[in-house]
Amino acid sequence: MRPWIVLAPLLIAGCSGSYEPPRLTEKQTGELERALAGKVAGEKTSCVSRPSQATLTAISGSVLLYRVNGRLVYRNDLIGSCPGLTRGDTLIIKSWGSQYCRGDIATSADLPSGMVTGSCALGDFTPYRTPGK
């Protein structure tokens, strides 16, 4: 009997259904809450500009924060997961043009060893802004 015949139904079953991102740990939840404290969520957008002063921070292998300035932070829930990010691996995003967009492919990598530790894609960006006074 050919092994691929036995494995085919398992592979197909693994691709069906919906993806549920891993839950955040208590520590990750606290870090996310502190980063977004005092800010109000806006409407999701599929692309954001990439200003040179912006920073990207991994909260978990499935949640990123893209800090544009002190008043504006975007939350990005990745499509899939780059689990290496929880160990401090580097996120490498393949994007075209001057924006990050939903669907841009990202990989996490351990740079000293050269090993790829995960593959994911950017999701929608939810802006969090400090309200004006």
C-alpha positions in Angstrom: 0.0 0.0 0.0 1.3 3.5 -0.8 1.8 5.7 2.3 0.5 8.8 0.5 -2.9 7.2 0.1 -3.2 6.7 3.8 -1.9 10.2 4.7 -3.9 12.2 2.1 -7.2 12.2 4.1 -5.2 13.4 7.2 -3.5 16.2 5.2 -6.8 17.3 3.8 -8.5 17.3 7.2 -5.7 19.4 8.6 -6.3 22.1 6.0 -10.1 22.4 6.7 -11.8 24.3 9.4 -11.0 27.7 10.9 -7.7 28.9 12.3 -7.8 30.0 15.9 -4.7 32.0 17.0 -2.9 30.9 20.1 -4.1 32.6 23.3 -2.0 35.2 24.9 -0.3 34.3 28.2 -1.0 36.4 31.3 2.3 38.2 30.8 1.6 38.9 27.1 -1.9 40.2 27.9 -0.4 42.6 30.6 2.2 43.8 28.1 -0.5 44.4 25.5 -2.8 46.2 27.9 0.1 48.5 29.1 1.0 49.4 25.5 -2.6 50.3 24.6 -3.6 51.9 27.9 -5.4 55.2 27.4 -5.8 54.7 23.6 -9.0 54.2 21.7 -9.4 51.5 19.0 -10.3 52.8 15.5 -11.5 51.0 12.4 -9.3 48.3 10.9 -7.3 49.1 7.8 -5.5 46.7 5.4 -2.4 48.8 4.8 -0.2 51.2 6.8 2.7 53.5 5.8 6.2 52.6 6.9 7.7 55.8 8.4 11.3 55.5 9.3 10.8 56.2 13.0 8.1 53.5 13.5 9.0 50.4 15.6 7.6 46.9 15.4 7.2 44.9 18.6 6.1 41.2 19.0 3.7 40.7 21.9 3.4 37.0 21.0 3.9 34.7 18.0 0.6 36.0 16.6 0.2 39.6 17.8 2.4 42.6 16.8 2.3 46.2 17.8 3.5 48.8 15.2 4.2 52.0 17.1 4.2 55.0 14.8 4.6 57.6 17.6 3.5 58.1 21.2 -0.1 58.8 20.1 -0.6 56.1 17.5 0.0 52.3 17.7 -1.4 49.7 15.3 -2.2 46.2 16.5 -1.7 43.4 14.0 -3.1 39.9 14.5 -1.1 37.7 12.3 -2.6 35.2 9.9 -0.9 32.0 11.1 1.8 32.2 13.7 5.5 32.9 13.9 6.2 31.2 17.2 9.9 32.1 17.2 9.0 35.6 18.0 8.2 34.6 21.6 11.9 33.6 21.9 13.2 36.9 20.6 13.7 35.8 17.0 13.8 38.4 14.2 10.7 39.1 12.1 11.4 39.5 8.4 8.6 41.0 6.3 8.5 40.8 2.5 6.5 43.8 1.4 6.3 45.8 -1.8 6.2 49.6 -1.9 6.1 52.0 1.0 3.4 50.2 3.1 2.9 47.1 5.1 -0.3 45.4 4.0 -2.6 42.5 5.0 -1.2 39.4 3.3 2.5 40.5 3.3 4.5 37.4 4.0 6.6 37.3 7.2 9.0 34.8 8.6 10.6 34.6 12.0 14.3 33.6 12.1 17.0 32.9 14.6 19.7 35.1 12.9 22.8 33.6 14.7 21.9 30.0 13.5 20.2 31.1 10.2 17.2 28.9 11.0 13.7 29.9 10.0 11.4 29.4 13.0 8.0 30.3 11.7 6.0 31.6 8.7 3.0 33.9 8.8 1.3 36.8 7.1 0.3 40.2 8.3 -3.4 40.6 9.1 -5.5 43.8 9.3 -4.1 46.8 11.3 -6.2 48.2 14.1 -5.2 51.7 15.0 -5.1 52.7 18.7 -4.9 56.5 19.2 -4.6 58.7 22.3 -7.7 60.9 22.4 -7.2 64.6 21.8 -7.8 66.9 24.7 
